[in-house]
Amino acid sequence: MEEDLEESKSLKHILGDVSVESFFEDIWQKATAVFRPENDNPNTPYHHAIENGWNIMTELLEHGGDKVLVFENQGVLHNRDESEPLAASFLKGNSLVWNHADVLTSPLAHLCDDLQKSFPHAYANVYLTPPQSQTAPPHADDRDVLVIQLYGEKDWTVYRNIPIAYPYPHEQVGKDESLPVPKQVLDGPSYNITLQKGHVLYMPRGYVHEAHSAQYTSSLHATVAFATQDWTWAGFLQRQAEKVFFQTNPEYRMAVPRTIGMRGRINNKDGFENFMRQAITALHNEITFDKLEETMVKKYAFHNDRAMKLRNAVAVDSSSGKGPLSVGWKVPLRVSTPQKSKGVGLNIREDHLFLAELLQTLRAQSEKCYAPCDYPTLIHPNVCCDFVLLCFAMQCVILGALAVA
């Protein structure tokens, strides 16, 4: 009789009317699914993450270096200048990706801890995409995921034809030029899904997908990943076979006798067959339920213990709402004096050139102080999303054009 598990509160909230048992029986590893939970349960880590989407964005902008990948023209920007503020890179139209963000920000740490009550292990990657942009080209991943929209919205295309079922890391189509997405997949049927704040997309590994942010809003989503490629039957069987044939008996590492395959008549055929039967028996003894359970317990414990230590070390409180240089959404800023300005211009994408005009407007009203939340009143309505305006303010402070009042 199986022991009753305390299931994840977040997962139950996300699934709504679908029971956890039904999810794992009918959907898990079998089909994509979209969930649009009611925002009526504030006592779950899922709800806390959703409500802190803005704070997660500002907090993650402080984590640069090797903690973030910058995507330019749908590819990773290698050898980038790490001294460049992430807000500046974002304003140029680049997407930002933080892998294992659950060890960088507490709402995602709590969310993954909670989901591990229902899944063997979970971690979160975070994608920040400027308006009207696409971070990566169509591709498939080697893990199952819950895509949780934290801020803004994003349009997803999930292609129904699966090129490689349940892929391993070296089989992820679209991740490398040597393994492109087959044309028949991209030309075939697809699901078209718009995720808004709080919506969740479940996608098993192997589904080719791409995503595009909306025209006037940035997008922040967390991809909670479950490393199913490391939990497979084939992986367990392969490891047990390697243990028997490569590690236990050195005879199995010896070459097959040269006469096999070279001569028409083999004198010791019965002896060779007996040797192989002994090998199968040795393997049979290593493929048992107890061995399987022991292997998975050790695997999950290794990853969960390591993640717990890193998540417990998350020191920054995401509820502060402050971004780099204490430039917040409601923090008043003033125009700097010419002596303090570095005289360096903004580097912004072409469709955000109105930000340069906004800076001129602020300079023309230098006697006044404006917080970033005031900027929409100074520009054409709906032209720009709030987070782009905050990044603009951050970069202006870094460049010395503006200063905290």
N, C-alpha and C positions, 0 to 999 in steps of 0.2 A: 504494500500500500504506500503510495507516494505521500510525502509530508506536505501539508498545506503551506503555501508560501504567502508571506505578506507582500502583496503586489505593490508596484509603484503607484503612488497617488497621482503623479503627473500623467502616467500612461493611462490610468483609468479616466482622468479628466479629459485627455486628448481624444480617447476613443468614444466618449459619450455613451450612446446606446449600445455600442458594440462591446461585448464582454472581453476581458483579457483572454479568456479561454478561446473564444471565437476568433480573435485576432490571430493567435498563434496556430489555430487549427486551419483557418480558411484563407488567411491573407499572408502571413509571415512566409517569406521566401517564394511566394507564388504570384503575387499581383501587386500593382501599385494601388494606392488608396489615398484619398484626400479627406482630411478631417477639419472641420470648422467648429471648434469647441465654443460653447457659451462662456463668456467671461464672468462667471458667477461663483467661482470658488477661489477666493483669495488665499487660501491656506495650502497651496501647492507650489513647489519650486517652479513648475511650468509657468504659473501665473506671475510669480515674482520675476522670472526672466523676461516675460512679455512686457511687464510694466516698467522694467528697467532697460529697455532697448536703447533709449537715448543715452543713458549713463554708461551702458556697456560700450557704445561707440566712442564716447569721449575718453573713457578709461583706456580702451585699447590703443588709442592714438598715442599714448605714452609708452607703449611697448613696441620699440623699433628693433633695429639690429637683426639678429637671426631669428627673431620671434615672428617676423612678418614676411610674407612674399608680396612683391609688387608686380601686378600684371599690367602689361602695356601691349595693346593690339592683340589681345587674347593669348598672350604668352608671358611666361615669367621673365621679368626684367633682371637679367644676370649682371653682376658687377655694377650694381647701382651705387650711387653715392649715399652711403648710410648717414651722412651728416644732414641730408635733406630732410626736413620735417615731413612726417607722414601727411599732415594737412596740406602741405604744398604739393606733394605727389598726387593726392586725391583731387586737388583743384585742377591739375593738368589733365584730368580725365582717366587716371589710373585706378584700377581696382586694388583693394588691399585684402589679403587673406592671412588670418592668424590660425596656424595649426595648433591643436591641443590648447584652445583658448580656455578650456575648463580649468587649467592651472594658472590662468592669468586674471580671471574675474570671478568673484564669488557667486553671482547668480547662476552662472553656467556650471560652476563646481558643485553647487547644491543640486542642480538639475540632474547632472550625470550621476551623482551619488544616489539620488532617488530612483532614477531609471535602472540602476544596477540591482534593484530589488526584483526586477522582472527580466532583465537581460544579464548575461554573464559579465559583460564589461561594456562601458560606454565612454566615449570621449567626444569633444565638440570642436569642430573647425568653424571659424566665423568668416563670412564673406561680406565686405563692404563695397558696394558698387555705385558709382556715380549715376546720375540720371541718364536715361537713354543709352545704356552701355551693356556690354556682354563681357563677363570676365574671361570665360574659356570657350573654346569651340566645342562642338558636339563630341561627347566621349562617354565611355562607360566606366564605372568604378568596380573595385573588387571587394566592396563591403555593402551591407544593407544600411540604409540611412533613414532618419527622420529629419526632414527639412522643416525648420521652424522659423516662420517669418517674424522678426523682432521689430522691424521698423520699415515703413514704406510698403511697396508692393513689387512683385516680380512676376513676369509671364514665363511659364515653363512649357517646354515642348518635350514630351517623353515619347520616344519612338517604340512602337509595339513589337516590332520584330527584333528579337534578341540575337545578336551575331554569335556570341559565345556564351553558353549557359553557365552560370555560376563561375565566372572567371577568377583566375588567380592573378597575382600582381603582374606577371609578364604577359597576361592576356587582356589587358585593359585597352580596348580599341579607342583610337582618338587621342591617346596620351603621348604617342610617339609616331613620327612619320613612317616608321617601319611597319606599323600596324594601324592603318587608317580605318575609319568607319566605312563599311561596305556601302556602296551607292544605293543598293536596293533597300537598305535600312532607312536611309534618309529620304528616299522616294516613296517609302511605304507609309502605312497608316500611323497616326500619332495621337496622343492625348495632348490637348492644349488647356493649360491650367493657369489661373491667376491666383497667386497667394497674396493675401493681405495680412495685416498685422494679426498675429494669433493663429493663423491657418497653418496646418501641418500636412506635409506630403510624405507618405511612406513609399520608399522605392527599394526593391530588392537589388542585389548586385547583378550587374550585367545589362541593365536597361540603359540604352544610349539616351542622353538628355542634353539640353542646353537651356539657358535662362537669360532673360533680357529685362532690365529695369525699365520702369515707366518713364515717360517723357519729362515730368517735372518733379520727380521725387527720387532721392537716393534709396537704396535698398540695403538692409542689413538682415542677413539670415544666419542662423546657426545650423550647421549640418551635424546632427548627433549621429555618430558612426558606430556600427557594430561590426567588428572584424570577423565576419563569418567565414572569410577565406582561410582563417587560422583555426576554425573550429570544425573542419569537415571530416567526414568518414574517411575519405581518401587520404587526407593528411595523417590521420591516426594510423591507418593501415600502412602507409608508406614509412612512417617513423618506426613502427614495430618491425617492419621488414628490414629496414636499415640496421636496427639494433641487432637482429638475428644474423643477417648476412654480411654486415660490414664491421660489426663491433665485437660479436661474441666468439665466433669460430673463424680463425684465420684461413681455414681450408676453403671457405667460400670465396675468398679473395684471390685464390689461385686461378690460373688460366685453365680453361677446358682442355683436356688432352688433345694434342695436335691431330690425332688420328680421326677424331670426330669431325666430320665435314670434309676430310681429305681422302679417306679410304672408303671403299665400298663395303668392307667387311669389318665389323667391330667385334673383338673377341670377348670383351667384358661388359656387354650390354646390361646384363642383370645387375652387376655390381654398380654401374652408373645409375640405374633406375632406383636401386635401393638407397644410394647416397642422396638422390633428390627427394625420395619419400621421407628420409630422415630430416631433410631440410624443411619439408612441409610440416612435419610433426613438430619441429622446434618452433616454427612460426605459429602453428596452431596454439601452442601453449602460451604464446605471448599475446594472442588475440582473444581476450576474454572481457566480459563486462567489467570485472574488477579492475583490470588494467586500463580500460577505457575511462572509468570513473576516476581512477587515481591520476591519470594523465590530465584530464580536464580540470580537476580540482587544483592541481599544481599550476596549470596554465592560468586559470582565472585568478588565483591568489597572487601570482607574481605581478600581473598587470594591475589588479585592484589595490594591492598594498603599495605599489609604487605611485599610483595615481593619488591614493589617499594622502601620502606624505607631501606630494607636491600641491595638492588642493588645500591642505591644511596650512600651507605656507603662504597662501594668497593673503597679502597684508593690506591691500588697498580696499577700502570700503566703497563699493560701487554706488552706495546711496548718497554720496557726497555731491554728485552732479557736477563736479568741477573738471574742466579739461586742462590741457597743458597750459602752463603760465597762468593758471587760475582764470582763464578766459571762459566764462560760462555764458549761457544763453541770455541771462538777465543781468550780467555784469556790465555796468556803464563803462564806456570807453571814450577817450577824448583824442583829438588830433595831436600828434606829437609836434614839438617845436622843430624847426628846420635843423637845429644843431644836433638833435637826437636821432633824426631820421637817417637811416643808412643809405637812402637814395637808391635802393634796389627795387626794380619794378616787379609786379606780380607776373607769374608765369601761369596763365590760365588757358583752358581750351577755348576754341573759337566761339562756341555757342554760349560761353559765359563771359563774353567781353563786356557785358553790362556791369560786371563787378568793378571794372576800371572806372566806369561812369559813377558807380556808387561811391567809390573812394573820392572822386572829384567832388561829389555832392557833400560828403562829410567834411572835406577840406574847406569847402565854401561856407560851411556852417560851423567853423572851428570853435566858436564860442559855446556851442552846445555839446552835451554828452549824449551819446546814443548807445544803448545795449544792442547786441545782435538781434534780439527779439523785436526791436524797433525798425530794423532795416526794411521789412516788407512794406512799410508805409512810405519808404523813400524810392521804391522801384515799382515797376509795373506789377500788378497783382498776379500771382500764380506763375511768375516767370521763373522762380527759383525755389528750391526746397530749403527748409530751415537749416538742415545740417550743412549744406554747402555754404550758407551764410555764416554759420559758426566757424567753419574751416577758413573762410575768407577773413574773419575777424582774427582768428588765431595767427594766420600768416601775416596779417598786417601788423600785429603786435611784434611778431618775431623780426620782421623787417624794419621795425621802428616807425612805421607810418602812424600807428595808433598806440595808445598806452592805456592801462587800467586807470580809471579816474580816481 
